Each structure stands twice: as C-alpha cells, then as structure tokens.
Amino acid sequence: MSGTPERSLSRGQTIVLAAAAVPMVAFGGLGAVGTYSNITSVFHRSATALGVVAAGEGATLVLALVLVGLTMLGQSAPAAVRIGLWTLPAVASLTGAAVAQSTTEAVVFAVTPMAMCVSAEGMGLLARRIVVYRTGVDAEAQRRNAAVMQRLAYHRARAANHPDEKARNGSELESWKLAKKVGAGDALLGANLVDVQRGRLTDGADAALAGMFALPVTPSAHGVTDAPTPLAVEGADEEGVTPPVTEEDTQVTPEIETVPSQPVTPVTPPSETPVTLEEIAAVAGVPTPVVGEPLSDEQLVVVLRHLRYTDDPPLSYRQAVAAFREAGFVGGEQRVRRAWGSLMSHEESGA
C-alpha cells in the first residue's frame, strides 16, 4: 500500500467526470439499439434480435460493470473479464456480418456493436484513473508488474540451474526481454525512484557544501582544532611580510661600538607526534576501526578524521575517500558521504 494520503475529488472534477461518463453510456446504449434494429430487419422477430443484443452488448455491459466495480474497490480485473470486453463485441460483429444480405449491410452490422466495446473500456479506464488519483494505488499496474517479476524470477532460476544448456540460454535471453517491462506504466514506482534519487542528490550536495565552507583546521595532540587566520600586514606583498620602508626609517644614526656576539645555536622545536587512529577512536569513545570489517557511523567519522589530517594541508573529500579505499576500510559511498558531512559540521562548530 502507498503512504500517500487519500485525496477526494473536487466538485468541479466530479461534474466533469460525470459529464464524460454520460456519453459513454449513451453511445453504448445506441449501439445496442442499432444492433437490435439490424437483426430485426433480417429475421423479423424481436425475440431473436433481443437474444443477439443480450449475447453481445448486454454481456459486454455486464463485464464493464464488473470491471468498474473491481476497479473502484482497488482490485485488478481477472483476465477473463478483460478478454471478454473485446471478444463479446467481436462475436456480435461477426454475427451481424454473417446475417447481412449485402456487403454494405455486412459492414454496417459489423461496426455497430463496437460502440458498446469502446464505452465499456472507456468507463473502466476512467474508474481506474479515479482510484489512482484518490488512493495513489494502481492495482492494474501492480498486477502487471507482479506477473512480470514472477516470470523474471522463473527464467533467472532456469538460466542458472537448468541442466540443458539450450534452455539456460533461452531463459537468459528471455530474462533480458522481461527486464525491459519491469515497472512499465507504474507511475507510483517512478515517483518513488525520483524520491530516492532526490535523497541521494541532497546527501551529495550537503557533503560538497560542507567541504567547500569548512574552516581551516590543524591537528593537535588533543584532537582537531581551528587554526587562527594570520593577520595581513598592510603594504606587504604575497611573498613576504616586510612593511614598506618609510622616510623615518632612512635617517642616519651615529655608529656605536658593537661587541662581537657569540654564535647562537638554533633551538629546534620538538617534533609533534602525529595522532594515531587508536587515539582518535579512544577520544571518540568507539572501538578502534579495523580494516576489512564493517564500520559504524561513528567509526567512519573517526577514520575520515584520521585520514584527512595525515597530510598538510588536510585532504579533500575525494582524496580522503581515495585513501579510505586504498587502506582497505569497508563502507558504502552514501554512508561515507554522510560521515564526511558530519565531520565537516563538527569542524565548523569547533567540536
């Protein structure tokens, strides 16, 4: 069943649909009257004419009412009903052509019963569209798709396990033919696929925007912190930070005696130990991610944080994902995107 809430027809829609249904019923009735007149002109017996009308247009009307009733109940019509809607008027047409006394009469007698056939199909289609509009469920499309899927499942199993190679090849070809029919005419399936793709596009756009607007960050011994933005020096170029020389700076000062300075040994700051994956996992309070094993969402964030800051400047999304795959970690692309978006959100908030 669809989760779409049931909609009701507006007053204007009800009036238009009723106005469209009236001509269908009227012209179907006119076709029955015409058949009655045609048969009466040949046999000159009203009982015989009524029997022909009952077997043709009457039976077609009964099947049409069954089709409309089942459709309004949200059910698909059996194959016998659908076949009968075309078979019975065709039999009435052949009967009229057979009893006609000339070629002209044969053509007229054969065409007359088709009015009831078209009216029945029109009423059935209109009832089906009303149900689909109100409930969002197309029972007829579901019936067709179920039949196609059943045949597809059979041929896939036959193509894989049948002992005869010729039968396997035939089922393989038939499977590809059936694959083209899956979902054909199912508007609800198309809408659901659009929703799925819309969700994927939203996730991708969110990850991309998070990567574009993320603040610069640097790793530290206690996690990831925001790096302060260096202050620009007025008048300095892009390569250096020396301010321009002013007139005051060019004044000559008296020489003073200088004492030779002793050589100063430069002090090398201690190298910062990179944060390991185990340390990041411990801070996050999750088990250490293991290569080749399924990871939780929290573990995915830990791995991406670790890979992002293995180099300076930090890796971009594409670089981090490439490193993620090369390292052998397991995770679907959609989950990795969500984890990256979560990582960027934490960096922006300073968490």
C-alpha positions in Angstrom: 0.0 0.0 0.0 1.1 3.5 -0.7 1.7 6.0 2.1 0.1 8.7 0.0 -2.9 10.2 1.9 -6.2 9.7 0.2 -7.5 12.6 -1.8 -11.1 13.4 -2.6 -12.4 14.7 -5.9 -13.4 18.3 -6.0 -16.9 19.3 -7.1 -15.6 20.5 -10.4 -13.8 17.3 -11.1 -16.9 15.3 -10.1 -19.0 17.2 -12.6 -16.5 16.8 -15.4 -16.1 13.1 -14.9 -19.8 12.6 -14.7 -20.3 14.6 -17.9 -17.6 12.4 -19.6 -19.3 9.1 -18.4 -22.8 10.0 -19.6 -21.8 9.9 -23.4 -20.1 6.6 -22.9 -23.2 5.0 -21.5 -25.4 6.8 -24.1 -23.4 5.7 -27.1 -23.1 2.2 -25.8 -26.9 2.0 -25.5 -27.3 3.4 -29.0 -25.1 0.7 -30.3 -27.4 -1.9 -28.6 -30.4 -0.3 -30.2 -28.7 -0.3 -33.6 -27.9 -4.0 -33.3 -31.5 -4.8 -32.3 -32.8 -2.9 -35.4 -30.3 -4.6 -37.7 -31.2 -8.1 -36.6 -34.9 -7.4 -36.6 -34.7 -6.3 -40.2 -33.3 -9.6 -41.2 -35.2 -12.1 -39.0 -38.4 -10.0 -38.4 -38.5 -11.5 -34.9 -37.9 -9.2 -31.9 -37.0 -12.2 -29.6 -34.1 -13.2 -31.9 -32.9 -9.6 -32.0 -33.1 -9.3 -28.3 -31.1 -12.5 -27.9 -28.3 -11.2 -30.2 -28.2 -7.9 -28.3 -28.1 -9.7 -24.9 -25.3 -12.0 -26.1 -23.2 -9.1 -27.5 -23.9 -5.7 -26.0 -25.7 -7.0 -22.9 -22.9 -9.4 -21.9 -20.3 -6.6 -22.6 -22.2 -4.2 -20.3 -22.2 -6.8 -17.5 -18.4 -7.2 -17.9 -18.0 -3.5 -18.0 -19.9 -3.1 -14.7 -17.8 -5.9 -13.1 -14.6 -4.1 -14.3 -15.7 -0.7 -12.9 -16.8 -2.3 -9.6 -13.5 -4.1 -9.1 -11.5 -1.0 -10.0 -13.4 1.1 -7.6 -12.6 -1.5 -4.9 -8.9 -1.1 -5.7 -8.6 -4.6 -7.3 -7.4 -5.7 -10.7 -9.8 -7.4 -13.1 -9.3 -11.1 -14.0 -8.1 -11.9 -17.4 -11.5 -13.4 -18.4 -13.2 -10.0 -17.8 -10.6 -8.1 -19.9 -10.7 -10.6 -22.7 -14.5 -10.7 -22.7 -14.7 -7.0 -23.1 -13.3 -7.4 -26.6 -14.4 -10.9 -27.5 -18.1 -10.5 -27.0 -18.5 -7.3 -29.2 -16.4 -9.1 -31.8 -18.7 -12.1 -31.8 -21.7 -9.7 -32.1 -20.0 -8.0 -35.1 -19.3 -11.4 -36.8 -22.9 -12.4 -36.2 -24.2 -9.1 -37.8 -21.9 -9.5 -40.8 -23.0 -13.1 -41.3 -26.7 -12.4 -41.4 -26.4 -9.3 -43.6 -27.9 -9.7 -47.1 -25.4 -7.4 -48.8 -21.8 -6.2 -48.4 -23.0 -2.8 -47.4 -25.2 -4.2 -44.7 -22.4 -6.5 -43.5 -20.1 -3.5 -42.9 -22.8 -1.6 -41.0 -23.9 -4.6 -39.0 -20.2 -5.4 -38.0 -19.4 -1.9 -36.9 -22.5 -1.2 -34.8 -21.6 -3.5 -31.7 -18.2 -1.8 -31.4 -19.9 1.2 -29.7 -20.5 -0.9 -26.6 -17.0 -2.2 -26.5 -15.4 1.2 -26.6 -17.9 2.5 -24.0 -17.0 -0.4 -21.6 -13.3 0.2 -22.0 -13.7 3.9 -21.5 -15.7 3.5 -18.3 -13.2 1.0 -16.9 -10.2 3.3 -17.7 -12.0 6.3 -16.2 -12.8 4.4 -13.0 -9.2 3.2 -12.8 -7.8 6.7 -13.1 -10.2 8.0 -10.4 -9.0 5.3 -8.0 -5.3 6.0 -8.7 -5.9 9.7 -8.2 -7.6 9.3 -4.9 -5.6 6.5 -3.3 -2.2 6.5 -5.2 -2.6 2.8 -5.8 -2.7 1.4 -9.4 -3.9 -2.2 -8.9 -3.7 -2.9 -12.7 -0.1 -1.8 -12.9 0.8 -3.8 -9.8 -0.8 -6.9 -11.3 1.3 -6.5 -14.5 4.5 -5.9 -12.6 3.8 -8.9 -10.3 3.3 -11.1 -13.3 6.5 -9.8 -15.0 8.5 -10.3 -11.8 7.2 -13.8 -11.4 8.2 -14.7 -14.9 11.6 -13.0 -14.5 12.3 -14.9 -11.3 11.5 -18.2 -13.0 13.7 -17.5 -16.0 16.6 -16.3 -13.8 16.4 -19.6 -11.8 16.1 -21.6 -15.0 19.0 -19.8 -16.6 21.2 -20.5 -13.6 20.3 -24.1 -12.8 18.6 -25.9 -15.7 20.6 -28.9 -16.9 20.0 -28.2 -20.6 22.4 -25.6 -21.9 19.9 -24.6 -24.7 17.2 -24.0 -22.1 19.6 -21.9 -20.0 20.5 -19.7 -22.9 16.8 -19.3 -23.9 15.9 -18.2 -20.3 18.9 -15.8 -20.2 17.6 -14.0 -23.3 14.0 -14.1 -22.0 15.2 -12.5 -18.8 16.6 -9.5 -20.6 13.4 -9.1 -22.5 11.4 -9.2 -19.3 13.7 -6.7 -17.6 12.5 -4.0 -20.1 8.9 -4.4 -18.8 9.6 -4.1 -15.1 7.8 -1.0 -13.8 6.4 -0.1 -17.2 3.3 2.1 -16.7 3.7 2.3 -12.9 3.6 6.0 -12.0 4.0 5.3 -8.3 7.2 3.4 -8.9 8.5 6.2 -11.0 7.7 8.7 -8.2 9.5 6.6 -5.6 12.6 6.3 -7.8 12.6 10.1 -8.2 12.4 10.4 -4.4 15.3 8.1 -3.9 17.5 10.0 -6.4 16.4 13.3 -4.8 17.7 12.0 -1.5 21.0 10.9 -2.9 21.4 14.3 -4.6 20.7 16.0 -1.3 23.3 14.0 0.5 25.9 14.7 -2.2 25.2 18.4 -2.3 25.3 18.5 1.6 28.7 16.8 1.6 30.0 19.1 -1.2 28.9 22.3 0.5 30.2 21.1 3.9 33.6 20.6 2.2 33.5 24.0 0.5 32.6 26.1 3.5 34.6 24.2 6.2 37.0 26.3 8.2 40.8 25.6 8.0 41.9 23.2 10.7 45.1 21.7 12.0 45.7 18.6 14.1 46.8 18.8 17.7 47.7 16.3 20.4 44.2 16.5 21.8 42.2 16.4 18.6 41.4 18.8 15.7 41.2 22.5 16.5 40.6 25.5 14.3 43.8 27.3 13.1 43.9 31.0 13.6 44.0 33.1 10.5 47.3 35.0 10.1 46.9 38.8 10.2 47.7 40.6 6.9 50.4 43.3 7.0 49.4 46.4 5.3 51.6 47.1 2.3 53.2 43.7 2.3 53.3 41.6 -0.9 52.2 38.0 -1.3 55.7 36.6 -0.8 56.9 38.4 2.3 55.6 40.3 5.3 58.2 43.1 5.4 56.4 46.5 5.6 57.4 49.3 3.2 60.3 51.5 4.1 59.4 55.0 5.2 61.4 58.2 5.3 61.8 57.9 9.0 63.5 54.5 8.6 66.1 56.1 6.3 67.5 58.5 8.9 71.2 58.0 9.6 72.1 57.2 13.2 75.5 57.5 14.7 77.6 54.5 14.7 78.1 52.7 18.0 80.6 50.3 19.1 79.4 46.8 18.9 80.5 43.8 20.7 81.0 40.6 18.7 78.3 38.3 19.5 78.8 34.7 20.3 77.3 32.2 17.8 73.9 31.2 18.9 72.8 27.6 18.4 69.3 27.5 17.0 66.8 25.7 19.1 64.8 23.1 17.2 61.3 22.8 18.5 60.3 19.2 19.4 58.6 17.4 16.5 54.8 17.0 17.1 53.9 13.3 17.3 51.0 12.6 14.8 47.7 11.5 16.3 47.1 7.8 15.7 43.9 6.2 14.7 43.7 4.4 18.1 44.0 7.7 20.0 41.2 9.4 17.9 39.0 6.3 18.4 39.7 6.5 22.2 38.8 10.2 22.4 35.6 9.5 20.4 34.7 6.6 22.7 34.4 4.0 19.9 36.2 0.7 19.2 39.3 1.1 17.0 38.2 0.6 13.3 39.6 -2.5 11.7 40.5 -2.8 8.0 38.1 -5.1 6.2 35.4 -5.1 8.8 32.0 -3.2 8.7 32.2 0.1 10.5 29.6 2.0 12.4 28.8 5.6 11.6 30.9 6.9 14.4 33.9 4.7 13.3 33.6 6.1 9.8 33.9 9.6 11.1 37.0 8.6 13.2 38.7 7.0 10.1 37.9 10.0 7.9 39.2 12.4 10.5 42.4 10.4 10.8 42.9 10.2 7.0 42.1 13.9 6.5 45.0 15.1 8.7 47.6 12.6 7.5 49.0 15.4 5.3 49.3 19.1 5.3 47.2 20.8 4.0 44.3 18.5 5.1 42.9 16.1 2.4 39.8 17.0 0.5 36.8 14.7 0.3 38.0 13.0 -2.9 41.5 12.5 -1.5 40.2 11.2 1.8 37.8 8.7 0.1 40.7 7.5 -2.2 42.8 7.0 0.9 39.9 5.3 2.6 39.6 2.8 -0.2 43.3 2.2 -0.6 43.6 1.5 3.1 41.1 -1.3 2.8 38.3 0.1 5.0 34.7 -1.0 4.3 31.8 1.5 3.9 29.2 2.3 1.3 29.5 5.5 -0.6 26.4 7.1 0.8 27.4 6.3 4.4 30.9 7.7 3.7 29.3 10.9 2.4 27.1 11.3 5.5 30.1 10.7 7.7 32.1 13.3 5.9 29.3 15.8 6.2 29.2 15.1 10.0 32.9 15.6 10.2 32.7 18.9 8.4 29.8 20.0 10.6 31.8 19.3 13.8 34.8 21.2 12.4 32.6 24.2 11.7 31.2 24.2 15.2 34.6 23.7 16.7 33.6 20.4 18.3 
